[in-house]
Amino acid sequence: MKTTVEINDNLLLQAKQLAAKRQQTLKSVLESALRQFLENNAESRLPFRLQKHSFRGNGLQPGITEGDWSTLREQIYEGRGG
């Protein structure tokens, strides 16, 4: 298939030089680079999964209730001017 793509002059020059050095066509160098880029960015990769880092203990400290963010924030910044 033929198509027209605008490429940075310096990038095209480097690709042409690499093709000449490897005794390949510019087409084969560009196809190889595009193929490698697509393989490295394929959606078939596993999605990021955050590891579980639970801690031991008996839950929240006395005086802190679940969802009581204002009290929690006060204790975190106590004595720190926050």
PDB file of N, CA, C and O in Angstrom:
ATOM      1  N   MET A   1       0.851  -1.169   0.000  1.00  0.00           N
ATOM      2  CA  MET A   1       0.000   0.000   0.000  1.00  0.00           C
ATOM      3  C   MET A   1       0.899   1.234   0.000  1.00  0.00           C
ATOM      4  O   MET A   1       1.922   1.269   0.683  1.00  0.00           O
ATOM      5  N   LYS A   2       0.515   2.215  -0.751  1.00  0.00           N
ATOM      6  CA  LYS A   2       1.271   3.461  -0.782  1.00  0.00           C
ATOM      7  C   LYS A   2       0.531   4.511   0.019  1.00  0.00           C
ATOM      8  O   LYS A   2      -0.698   4.581   0.005  1.00  0.00           O
ATOM      9  N   THR A   3       1.309   5.331   0.723  1.00  0.00           N
ATOM     10  CA  THR A   3       0.736   6.432   1.486  1.00  0.00           C
ATOM     11  C   THR A   3       1.784   7.522   1.595  1.00  0.00           C
ATOM     12  O   THR A   3       2.963   7.288   1.330  1.00  0.00           O
ATOM     13  N   THR A   4       1.361   8.699   1.979  1.00  0.00           N
ATOM     14  CA  THR A   4       2.279   9.817   2.162  1.00  0.00           C
ATOM     15  C   THR A   4       2.307  10.188   3.628  1.00  0.00           C
ATOM     16  O   THR A   4       1.266  10.393   4.252  1.00  0.00           O
ATOM     17  N   VAL A   5       3.516  10.273   4.175  1.00  0.00           N
ATOM     18  CA  VAL A   5       3.698  10.625   5.577  1.00  0.00           C
ATOM     19  C   VAL A   5       4.778  11.685   5.653  1.00  0.00           C
ATOM     20  O   VAL A   5       5.823  11.564   5.013  1.00  0.00           O
ATOM     21  N   GLU A   6       4.528  12.721   6.430  1.00  0.00           N
ATOM     22  CA  GLU A   6       5.558  13.740   6.644  1.00  0.00           C
ATOM     23  C   GLU A   6       6.428  13.310   7.810  1.00  0.00           C
ATOM     24  O   GLU A   6       5.929  13.041   8.903  1.00  0.00           O
ATOM     25  N   ILE A   7       7.739  13.245   7.572  1.00  0.00           N
ATOM     26  CA  ILE A   7       8.701  12.810   8.583  1.00  0.00           C
ATOM     27  C   ILE A   7       9.737  13.906   8.764  1.00  0.00           C
ATOM     28  O   ILE A   7      10.134  14.570   7.807  1.00  0.00           O
ATOM     29  N   ASN A   8      10.164  14.084   9.992  1.00  0.00           N
ATOM     30  CA  ASN A   8      11.217  15.039  10.309  1.00  0.00           C
ATOM     31  C   ASN A   8      12.434  14.753   9.428  1.00  0.00           C
ATOM     32  O   ASN A   8      12.842  13.601   9.276  1.00  0.00           O
ATOM     33  N   ASP A   9      13.012  15.815   8.848  1.00  0.00           N
ATOM     34  CA  ASP A   9      14.135  15.658   7.917  1.00  0.00           C
ATOM     35  C   ASP A   9      15.297  14.883   8.533  1.00  0.00           C
ATOM     36  O   ASP A   9      15.851  13.986   7.897  1.00  0.00           O
ATOM     37  N   ASN A  10      15.665  15.221   9.759  1.00  0.00           N
ATOM     38  CA  ASN A  10      16.793  14.559  10.412  1.00  0.00           C
ATOM     39  C   ASN A  10      16.490  13.082  10.675  1.00  0.00           C
ATOM     40  O   ASN A  10      17.361  12.225  10.523  1.00  0.00           O
ATOM     41  N   LEU A  11      15.259  12.797  11.068  1.00  0.00           N
ATOM     42  CA  LEU A  11      14.859  11.415  11.323  1.00  0.00           C
ATOM     43  C   LEU A  11      14.898  10.598  10.032  1.00  0.00           C
ATOM     44  O   LEU A  11      15.352   9.454  10.030  1.00  0.00           O
ATOM     45  N   LEU A  12      14.431  11.179   8.958  1.00  0.00           N
ATOM     46  CA  LEU A  12      14.459  10.490   7.667  1.00  0.00           C
ATOM     47  C   LEU A  12      15.896  10.247   7.219  1.00  0.00           C
ATOM     48  O   LEU A  12      16.213   9.179   6.695  1.00  0.00           O
ATOM     49  N   LEU A  13      16.760  11.230   7.423  1.00  0.00           N
ATOM     50  CA  LEU A  13      18.168  11.081   7.059  1.00  0.00           C
ATOM     51  C   LEU A  13      18.809   9.930   7.841  1.00  0.00           C
ATOM     52  O   LEU A  13      19.551   9.126   7.278  1.00  0.00           O
ATOM     53  N   GLN A  14      18.518   9.861   9.134  1.00  0.00           N
ATOM     54  CA  GLN A  14      19.063   8.776   9.957  1.00  0.00           C
ATOM     55  C   GLN A  14      18.561   7.418   9.474  1.00  0.00           C
ATOM     56  O   GLN A  14      19.318   6.448   9.430  1.00  0.00           O
ATOM     57  N   ALA A  15      17.291   7.354   9.114  1.00  0.00           N
ATOM     58  CA  ALA A  15      16.723   6.097   8.616  1.00  0.00           C
ATOM     59  C   ALA A  15      17.374   5.697   7.295  1.00  0.00           C
ATOM     60  O   ALA A  15      17.660   4.520   7.077  1.00  0.00           O
ATOM     61  N   LYS A  16      17.607   6.662   6.420  1.00  0.00           N
ATOM     62  CA  LYS A  16      18.266   6.374   5.140  1.00  0.00           C
ATOM     63  C   LYS A  16      19.697   5.892   5.359  1.00  0.00           C
ATOM     64  O   LYS A  16      20.157   4.964   4.694  1.00  0.00           O
ATOM     65  N   GLN A  17      20.393   6.528   6.294  1.00  0.00           N
ATOM     66  CA  GLN A  17      21.772   6.124   6.590  1.00  0.00           C
ATOM     67  C   GLN A  17      21.818   4.708   7.160  1.00  0.00           C
ATOM     68  O   GLN A  17      22.695   3.921   6.805  1.00  0.00           O
ATOM     69  N   LEU A  18      20.883   4.389   8.034  1.00  0.00           N
ATOM     70  CA  LEU A  18      20.822   3.046   8.608  1.00  0.00           C
ATOM     71  C   LEU A  18      20.520   2.015   7.524  1.00  0.00           C
ATOM     72  O   LEU A  18      21.113   0.936   7.499  1.00  0.00           O
ATOM     73  N   ALA A  19      19.602   2.353   6.638  1.00  0.00           N
ATOM     74  CA  ALA A  19      19.260   1.441   5.542  1.00  0.00           C
ATOM     75  C   ALA A  19      20.487   1.182   4.663  1.00  0.00           C
ATOM     76  O   ALA A  19      20.744   0.043   4.273  1.00  0.00           O
ATOM     77  N   ALA A  20      21.235   2.226   4.357  1.00  0.00           N
ATOM     78  CA  ALA A  20      22.432   2.067   3.526  1.00  0.00           C
ATOM     79  C   ALA A  20      23.484   1.229   4.250  1.00  0.00           C
ATOM     80  O   ALA A  20      24.117   0.359   3.652  1.00  0.00           O
ATOM     81  N   LYS A  21      23.662   1.499   5.535  1.00  0.00           N
ATOM     82  CA  LYS A  21      24.649   0.764   6.332  1.00  0.00           C
ATOM     83  C   LYS A  21      24.314  -0.730   6.385  1.00  0.00           C
ATOM     84  O   LYS A  21      25.209  -1.573   6.338  1.00  0.00           O
ATOM     85  N   ARG A  22      23.029  -1.047   6.484  1.00  0.00           N
ATOM     86  CA  ARG A  22      22.586  -2.447   6.574  1.00  0.00           C
ATOM     87  C   ARG A  22      22.302  -3.067   5.205  1.00  0.00           C
ATOM     88  O   ARG A  22      21.935  -4.238   5.102  1.00  0.00           O
ATOM     89  N   GLN A  23      22.476  -2.268   4.173  1.00  0.00           N
ATOM     90  CA  GLN A  23      22.181  -2.690   2.805  1.00  0.00           C
ATOM     91  C   GLN A  23      20.740  -3.189   2.701  1.00  0.00           C
ATOM     92  O   GLN A  23      20.458  -4.256   2.156  1.00  0.00           O
ATOM     93  N   GLN A  24      19.840  -2.364   3.250  1.00  0.00           N
ATOM     94  CA  GLN A  24      18.409  -2.639   3.202  1.00  0.00           C
ATOM     95  C   GLN A  24      17.726  -1.464   2.517  1.00  0.00           C
ATOM     96  O   GLN A  24      18.323  -0.405   2.325  1.00  0.00           O
ATOM     97  N   THR A  25      16.488  -1.667   2.161  1.00  0.00           N
ATOM     98  CA  THR A  25      15.718  -0.561   1.604  1.00  0.00           C
ATOM     99  C   THR A  25      15.196   0.310   2.745  1.00  0.00           C
ATOM    100  O   THR A  25      15.060  -0.150   3.879  1.00  0.00           O
ATOM    101  N   LEU A  26      14.910   1.554   2.433  1.00  0.00           N
ATOM    102  CA  LEU A  26      14.311   2.452   3.416  1.00  0.00           C
ATOM    103  C   LEU A  26      12.965   1.881   3.862  1.00  0.00           C
ATOM    104  O   LEU A  26      12.603   1.960   5.036  1.00  0.00           O
ATOM    105  N   LYS A  27      12.237   1.310   2.914  1.00  0.00           N
ATOM    106  CA  LYS A  27      10.939   0.706   3.230  1.00  0.00           C
ATOM    107  C   LYS A  27      11.076  -0.365   4.309  1.00  0.00           C
ATOM    108  O   LYS A  27      10.292  -0.386   5.258  1.00  0.00           O
ATOM    109  N   SER A  28      12.050  -1.243   4.180  1.00  0.00           N
ATOM    110  CA  SER A  28      12.197  -2.327   5.159  1.00  0.00           C
ATOM    111  C   SER A  28      12.599  -1.794   6.529  1.00  0.00           C
ATOM    112  O   SER A  28      12.163  -2.328   7.549  1.00  0.00           O
ATOM    113  N   VAL A  29      13.417  -0.757   6.568  1.00  0.00           N
ATOM    114  CA  VAL A  29      13.808  -0.155   7.849  1.00  0.00           C
ATOM    115  C   VAL A  29      12.597   0.482   8.516  1.00  0.00           C
ATOM    116  O   VAL A  29      12.382   0.301   9.714  1.00  0.00           O
ATOM    117  N   LEU A  30      11.806   1.222   7.751  1.00  0.00           N
ATOM    118  CA  LEU A  30      10.619   1.871   8.314  1.00  0.00           C
ATOM    119  C   LEU A  30       9.581   0.843   8.756  1.00  0.00           C
ATOM    120  O   LEU A  30       8.968   0.998   9.812  1.00  0.00           O
ATOM    121  N   GLU A  31       9.378  -0.204   7.959  1.00  0.00           N
ATOM    122  CA  GLU A  31       8.433  -1.250   8.349  1.00  0.00           C
ATOM    123  C   GLU A  31       8.875  -1.937   9.644  1.00  0.00           C
ATOM    124  O   GLU A  31       8.060  -2.203  10.527  1.00  0.00           O
ATOM    125  N   SER A  32      10.155  -2.215   9.741  1.00  0.00           N
ATOM    126  CA  SER A  32      10.686  -2.862  10.941  1.00  0.00           C
ATOM    127  C   SER A  32      10.499  -1.977  12.171  1.00  0.00           C
ATOM    128  O   SER A  32      10.099  -2.455  13.233  1.00  0.00           O
ATOM    129  N   ALA A  33      10.789  -0.695  12.022  1.00  0.00           N
ATOM    130  CA  ALA A  33      10.637   0.242  13.144  1.00  0.00           C
ATOM    131  C   ALA A  33       9.175   0.363  13.559  1.00  0.00           C
ATOM    132  O   ALA A  33       8.866   0.372  14.751  1.00  0.00           O
ATOM    133  N   LEU A  34       8.283   0.455  12.591  1.00  0.00           N
ATOM    134  CA  LEU A  34       6.857   0.568  12.895  1.00  0.00           C
ATOM    135  C   LEU A  34       6.338  -0.718  13.538  1.00  0.00           C
ATOM    136  O   LEU A  34       5.555  -0.672  14.487  1.00  0.00           O
ATOM    137  N   ARG A  35       6.774  -1.855  13.022  1.00  0.00           N
ATOM    138  CA  ARG A  35       6.360  -3.143  13.590  1.00  0.00           C
ATOM    139  C   ARG A  35       6.814  -3.262  15.051  1.00  0.00           C
ATOM    140  O   ARG A  35       6.044  -3.682  15.915  1.00  0.00           O
ATOM    141  N   GLN A  36       8.061  -2.891  15.313  1.00  0.00           N
ATOM    142  CA  GLN A  36       8.588  -2.951  16.676  1.00  0.00           C
ATOM    143  C   GLN A  36       7.812  -2.014  17.597  1.00  0.00           C
ATOM    144  O   GLN A  36       7.495  -2.383  18.728  1.00  0.00           O
ATOM    145  N   PHE A  37       7.504  -0.815  17.129  1.00  0.00           N
ATOM    146  CA  PHE A  37       6.739   0.139  17.930  1.00  0.00           C
ATOM    147  C   PHE A  37       5.360  -0.419  18.265  1.00  0.00           C
ATOM    148  O   PHE A  37       4.913  -0.328  19.408  1.00  0.00           O
ATOM    149  N   LEU A  38       4.695  -0.990  17.283  1.00  0.00           N
ATOM    150  CA  LEU A  38       3.356  -1.538  17.507  1.00  0.00           C
ATOM    151  C   LEU A  38       3.383  -2.732  18.459  1.00  0.00           C
ATOM    152  O   LEU A  38       2.493  -2.876  19.297  1.00  0.00           O
ATOM    153  N   GLU A  39       4.389  -3.580  18.336  1.00  0.00           N
ATOM    154  CA  GLU A  39       4.503  -4.729  19.242  1.00  0.00           C
ATOM    155  C   GLU A  39       4.744  -4.278  20.679  1.00  0.00           C
ATOM    156  O   GLU A  39       4.198  -4.859  21.617  1.00  0.00           O
ATOM    157  N   ASN A  40       5.562  -3.244  20.849  1.00  0.00           N
ATOM    158  CA  ASN A  40       5.871  -2.746  22.191  1.00  0.00           C
ATOM    159  C   ASN A  40       4.691  -2.028  22.829  1.00  0.00           C
ATOM    160  O   ASN A  40       4.664  -1.852  24.047  1.00  0.00           O
ATOM    161  N   ASN A  41       3.733  -1.619  22.041  1.00  0.00           N
ATOM    162  CA  ASN A  41       2.590  -0.877  22.561  1.00  0.00           C
ATOM    163  C   ASN A  41       1.277  -1.623  22.350  1.00  0.00           C
ATOM    164  O   ASN A  41       0.206  -1.016  22.348  1.00  0.00           O
ATOM    165  N   ALA A  42       1.363  -2.919  22.175  1.00  0.00           N
ATOM    166  CA  ALA A  42       0.164  -3.724  21.942  1.00  0.00           C
ATOM    167  C   ALA A  42      -0.722  -3.731  23.181  1.00  0.00           C
ATOM    168  O   ALA A  42      -0.232  -3.701  24.310  1.00  0.00           O
ATOM    169  N   GLU A  43      -2.006  -3.769  22.959  1.00  0.00           N
ATOM    170  CA  GLU A  43      -2.966  -3.800  24.065  1.00  0.00           C
ATOM    171  C   GLU A  43      -3.035  -5.174  24.715  1.00  0.00           C
ATOM    172  O   GLU A  43      -3.740  -5.354  25.708  1.00  0.00           O
ATOM    173  N   SER A  44      -2.316  -6.137  24.171  1.00  0.00           N
ATOM    174  CA  SER A  44      -2.376  -7.484  24.727  1.00  0.00           C
ATOM    175  C   SER A  44      -1.604  -7.608  26.040  1.00  0.00           C
ATOM    176  O   SER A  44      -1.649  -8.650  26.694  1.00  0.00           O
ATOM    177  N   ARG A  45      -0.907  -6.559  26.419  1.00  0.00           N
ATOM    178  CA  ARG A  45      -0.206  -6.598  27.697  1.00  0.00           C
ATOM    179  C   ARG A  45      -1.217  -6.719  28.829  1.00  0.00           C
ATOM    180  O   ARG A  45      -2.358  -6.269  28.719  1.00  0.00           O
ATOM    181  N   LEU A  46      -0.778  -7.328  29.901  1.00  0.00           N
ATOM    182  CA  LEU A  46      -1.645  -7.431  31.064  1.00  0.00           C
ATOM    183  C   LEU A  46      -1.849  -6.047  31.659  1.00  0.00           C
ATOM    184  O   LEU A  46      -0.907  -5.256  31.715  1.00  0.00           O
ATOM    185  N   PRO A  47      -3.047  -5.744  32.100  1.00  0.00           N
ATOM    186  CA  PRO A  47      -3.281  -4.434  32.705  1.00  0.00           C
ATOM    187  C   PRO A  47      -2.524  -4.315  34.024  1.00  0.00           C
ATOM    188  O   PRO A  47      -2.246  -5.313  34.689  1.00  0.00           O
ATOM    189  N   PHE A  48      -2.199  -3.090  34.386  1.00  0.00           N
ATOM    190  CA  PHE A  48      -1.497  -2.840  35.642  1.00  0.00           C
ATOM    191  C   PHE A  48      -2.368  -3.300  36.794  1.00  0.00           C
ATOM    192  O   PHE A  48      -3.572  -3.045  36.818  1.00  0.00           O
ATOM    193  N   ARG A  49      -1.754  -3.973  37.739  1.00  0.00           N
ATOM    194  CA  ARG A  49      -2.490  -4.445  38.907  1.00  0.00           C
ATOM    195  C   ARG A  49      -1.717  -4.028  40.148  1.00  0.00           C
ATOM    196  O   ARG A  49      -0.563  -4.413  40.332  1.00  0.00           O
ATOM    197  N   LEU A  50      -2.354  -3.250  40.983  1.00  0.00           N
ATOM    198  CA  LEU A  50      -1.739  -2.777  42.208  1.00  0.00           C
ATOM    199  C   LEU A  50      -1.643  -3.928  43.192  1.00  0.00           C
ATOM    200  O   LEU A  50      -2.624  -4.625  43.450  1.00  0.00           O
ATOM    201  N   GLN A  51      -0.456  -4.120  43.736  1.00  0.00           N
ATOM    202  CA  GLN A  51      -0.267  -5.196  44.698  1.00  0.00           C
ATOM    203  C   GLN A  51      -0.911  -4.833  46.024  1.00  0.00           C
ATOM    204  O   GLN A  51      -0.952  -3.667  46.416  1.00  0.00           O
ATOM    205  N   LYS A  52      -1.408  -5.846  46.701  1.00  0.00           N
ATOM    206  CA  LYS A  52      -2.048  -5.636  47.989  1.00  0.00           C
ATOM    207  C   LYS A  52      -0.968  -5.501  49.061  1.00  0.00           C
ATOM    208  O   LYS A  52      -0.100  -6.365  49.186  1.00  0.00           O
ATOM    209  N   HIS A  53      -1.023  -4.433  49.820  1.00  0.00           N
ATOM    210  CA  HIS A  53      -0.066  -4.185  50.893  1.00  0.00           C
ATOM    211  C   HIS A  53      -0.828  -3.908  52.178  1.00  0.00           C
ATOM    212  O   HIS A  53      -0.800  -2.796  52.706  1.00  0.00           O
ATOM    213  N   SER A  54      -1.498  -4.918  52.667  1.00  0.00           N
ATOM    214  CA  SER A  54      -2.245  -4.779  53.911  1.00  0.00           C
ATOM    215  C   SER A  54      -1.274  -4.790  55.079  1.00  0.00           C
ATOM    216  O   SER A  54      -0.134  -5.234  54.946  1.00  0.00           O
ATOM    217  N   PHE A  55      -1.723  -4.308  56.205  1.00  0.00           N
ATOM    218  CA  PHE A  55      -0.886  -4.295  57.400  1.00  0.00           C
ATOM    219  C   PHE A  55      -1.568  -5.093  58.495  1.00  0.00           C
ATOM    220  O   PHE A  55      -2.783  -5.294  58.493  1.00  0.00           O
ATOM    221  N   ARG A  56      -0.747  -5.539  59.424  1.00  0.00           N
ATOM    222  CA  ARG A  56      -1.294  -6.294  60.549  1.00  0.00           C
ATOM    223  C   ARG A  56      -1.791  -5.321  61.600  1.00  0.00           C
ATOM    224  O   ARG A  56      -1.342  -4.176  61.664  1.00  0.00           O
ATOM    225  N   GLY A  57      -2.683  -5.764  62.390  1.00  0.00           N
ATOM    226  CA  GLY A  57      -3.182  -4.928  63.468  1.00  0.00           C
ATOM    227  C   GLY A  57      -4.660  -5.152  63.677  1.00  0.00           C
ATOM    228  O   GLY A  57      -5.260  -6.076  63.129  1.00  0.00           O
ATOM    229  N   ASN A  58      -5.222  -4.288  64.476  1.00  0.00           N
ATOM    230  CA  ASN A  58      -6.634  -4.415  64.819  1.00  0.00           C
ATOM    231  C   ASN A  58      -7.456  -3.274  64.245  1.00  0.00           C
ATOM    232  O   ASN A  58      -8.446  -2.853  64.844  1.00  0.00           O
ATOM    233  N   GLY A  59      -7.054  -2.779  63.100  1.00  0.00           N
ATOM    234  CA  GLY A  59      -7.831  -1.721  62.465  1.00  0.00           C
ATOM    235  C   GLY A  59      -7.423  -0.339  62.930  1.00  0.00           C
ATOM    236  O   GLY A  59      -6.255  -0.083  63.225  1.00  0.00           O
ATOM    237  N   LEU A  60      -8.401   0.547  62.992  1.00  0.00           N
ATOM    238  CA  LEU A  60      -8.146   1.943  63.336  1.00  0.00           C
ATOM    239  C   LEU A  60      -7.837   2.110  64.819  1.00  0.00           C
ATOM    240  O   LEU A  60      -8.248   1.309  65.659  1.00  0.00           O
ATOM    241  N   GLN A  61      -7.103   3.171  65.107  1.00  0.00           N
ATOM    242  CA  GLN A  61      -6.779   3.481  66.498  1.00  0.00           C
ATOM    243  C   GLN A  61      -8.026   3.937  67.231  1.00  0.00           C
ATOM    244  O   GLN A  61      -8.982   4.400  66.609  1.00  0.00           O
ATOM    245  N   PRO A  62      -8.022   3.807  68.566  1.00  0.00           N
ATOM    246  CA  PRO A  62      -9.161   4.292  69.348  1.00  0.00           C
ATOM    247  C   PRO A  62      -9.404   5.777  69.070  1.00  0.00           C
ATOM    248  O   PRO A  62      -8.456   6.556  68.966  1.00  0.00           O
ATOM    249  N   GLY A  63     -10.644   6.154  68.956  1.00  0.00           N
ATOM    250  CA  GLY A  63     -10.989   7.546  68.686  1.00  0.00           C
ATOM    251  C   GLY A  63     -11.175   7.860  67.216  1.00  0.00           C
ATOM    252  O   GLY A  63     -11.682   8.927  66.869  1.00  0.00           O
ATOM    253  N   ILE A  64     -10.775   6.950  66.350  1.00  0.00           N
ATOM    254  CA  ILE A  64     -10.935   7.139  64.909  1.00  0.00           C
ATOM    255  C   ILE A  64     -11.999   6.164  64.432  1.00  0.00           C
ATOM    256  O   ILE A  64     -11.911   4.959  64.673  1.00  0.00           O
ATOM    257  N   THR A  65     -12.999   6.697  63.759  1.00  0.00           N
ATOM    258  CA  THR A  65     -14.029   5.839  63.194  1.00  0.00           C
ATOM    259  C   THR A  65     -13.924   5.881  61.682  1.00  0.00           C
ATOM    260  O   THR A  65     -13.481   6.873  61.103  1.00  0.00           O
ATOM    261  N   GLU A  66     -14.331   4.808  61.060  1.00  0.00           N
ATOM    262  CA  GLU A  66     -14.249   4.733  59.609  1.00  0.00           C
ATOM    263  C   GLU A  66     -15.053   5.859  58.980  1.00  0.00           C
ATOM    264  O   GLU A  66     -16.216   6.069  59.325  1.00  0.00           O
ATOM    265  N   GLY A  67     -14.434   6.579  58.062  1.00  0.00           N
ATOM    266  CA  GLY A  67     -15.106   7.676  57.384  1.00  0.00           C
ATOM    267  C   GLY A  67     -15.024   8.991  58.130  1.00  0.00           C
ATOM    268  O   GLY A  67     -15.563   9.996  57.666  1.00  0.00           O
ATOM    269  N   ASP A  68     -14.359   9.008  59.282  1.00  0.00           N
ATOM    270  CA  ASP A  68     -14.219  10.236  60.072  1.00  0.00           C
ATOM    271  C   ASP A  68     -12.948  10.961  59.632  1.00  0.00           C
ATOM    272  O   ASP A  68     -11.970  11.034  60.376  1.00  0.00           O
ATOM    273  N   TRP A  69     -12.980  11.496  58.405  1.00  0.00           N
ATOM    274  CA  TRP A  69     -11.785  12.079  57.805  1.00  0.00           C
ATOM    275  C   TRP A  69     -11.302  13.332  58.513  1.00  0.00           C
ATOM    276  O   TRP A  69     -10.095  13.565  58.579  1.00  0.00           O
ATOM    277  N   SER A  70     -12.193  14.136  59.039  1.00  0.00           N
ATOM    278  CA  SER A  70     -11.741  15.372  59.690  1.00  0.00           C
ATOM    279  C   SER A  70     -10.921  15.055  60.938  1.00  0.00           C
ATOM    280  O   SER A  70      -9.897  15.695  61.177  1.00  0.00           O
ATOM    281  N   THR A  71     -11.351  14.081  61.733  1.00  0.00           N
ATOM    282  CA  THR A  71     -10.590  13.692  62.922  1.00  0.00           C
ATOM    283  C   THR A  71      -9.262  13.066  62.517  1.00  0.00           C
ATOM    284  O   THR A  71      -8.230  13.345  63.127  1.00  0.00           O
ATOM    285  N   LEU A  72      -9.283  12.234  61.505  1.00  0.00           N
ATOM    286  CA  LEU A  72      -8.065  11.597  61.024  1.00  0.00           C
ATOM    287  C   LEU A  72      -7.067  12.646  60.538  1.00  0.00           C
ATOM    288  O   LEU A  72      -5.881  12.568  60.858  1.00  0.00           O
ATOM    289  N   ARG A  73      -7.535  13.617  59.774  1.00  0.00           N
ATOM    290  CA  ARG A  73      -6.669  14.679  59.268  1.00  0.00           C
ATOM    291  C   ARG A  73      -6.078  15.491  60.410  1.00  0.00           C
ATOM    292  O   ARG A  73      -4.896  15.834  60.379  1.00  0.00           O
ATOM    293  N   GLU A  74      -6.879  15.799  61.409  1.00  0.00           N
ATOM    294  CA  GLU A  74      -6.387  16.550  62.566  1.00  0.00           C
ATOM    295  C   GLU A  74      -5.264  15.793  63.267  1.00  0.00           C
ATOM    296  O   GLU A  74      -4.262  16.393  63.657  1.00  0.00           O
ATOM    297  N   GLN A  75      -5.421  14.489  63.430  1.00  0.00           N
ATOM    298  CA  GLN A  75      -4.391  13.701  64.106  1.00  0.00           C
ATOM    299  C   GLN A  75      -3.122  13.586  63.268  1.00  0.00           C
ATOM    300  O   GLN A  75      -2.017  13.605  63.810  1.00  0.00           O
ATOM    301  N   ILE A  76      -3.272  13.468  61.973  1.00  0.00           N
ATOM    302  CA  ILE A  76      -2.100  13.368  61.098  1.00  0.00           C
ATOM    303  C   ILE A  76      -1.262  14.637  61.183  1.00  0.00           C
ATOM    304  O   ILE A  76      -0.035  14.567  61.259  1.00  0.00           O
ATOM    305  N   TYR A  77      -1.911  15.785  61.170  1.00  0.00           N
ATOM    306  CA  TYR A  77      -1.194  17.055  61.138  1.00  0.00           C
ATOM    307  C   TYR A  77      -1.012  17.683  62.516  1.00  0.00           C
ATOM    308  O   TYR A  77      -0.544  18.817  62.621  1.00  0.00           O
ATOM    309  N   GLU A  78      -1.371  16.972  63.558  1.00  0.00           N
ATOM    310  CA  GLU A  78      -1.262  17.505  64.916  1.00  0.00           C
ATOM    311  C   GLU A  78       0.189  17.897  65.208  1.00  0.00           C
ATOM    312  O   GLU A  78       1.106  17.088  65.062  1.00  0.00           O
ATOM    313  N   GLY A  79       0.377  19.146  65.621  1.00  0.00           N
ATOM    314  CA  GLY A  79       1.708  19.643  65.946  1.00  0.00           C
ATOM    315  C   GLY A  79       2.545  20.024  64.748  1.00  0.00           C
ATOM    316  O   GLY A  79       3.726  20.334  64.900  1.00  0.00           O
ATOM    317  N   ARG A  80       1.966  20.009  63.558  1.00  0.00           N
ATOM    318  CA  ARG A  80       2.720  20.328  62.340  1.00  0.00           C
ATOM    319  C   ARG A  80       2.225  21.609  61.680  1.00  0.00           C
ATOM    320  O   ARG A  80       2.667  21.942  60.580  1.00  0.00           O
ATOM    321  N   GLY A  81       1.343  22.312  62.312  1.00  0.00           N
ATOM    322  CA  GLY A  81       0.866  23.572  61.749  1.00  0.00           C
ATOM    323  C   GLY A  81      -0.087  23.405  60.592  1.00  0.00           C
ATOM    324  O   GLY A  81      -0.318  24.366  59.858  1.00  0.00           O
ATOM    325  N   GLY A  82      -0.646  22.240  60.398  1.00  0.00           N
ATOM    326  CA  GLY A  82      -1.504  21.994  59.248  1.00  0.00           C
ATOM    327  C   GLY A  82      -2.919  22.050  59.624  1.00  0.00           C
ATOM    328  O   GLY A  82      -3.792  21.865  58.775  1.00  0.00           O
TER     329      GLY A  82
END
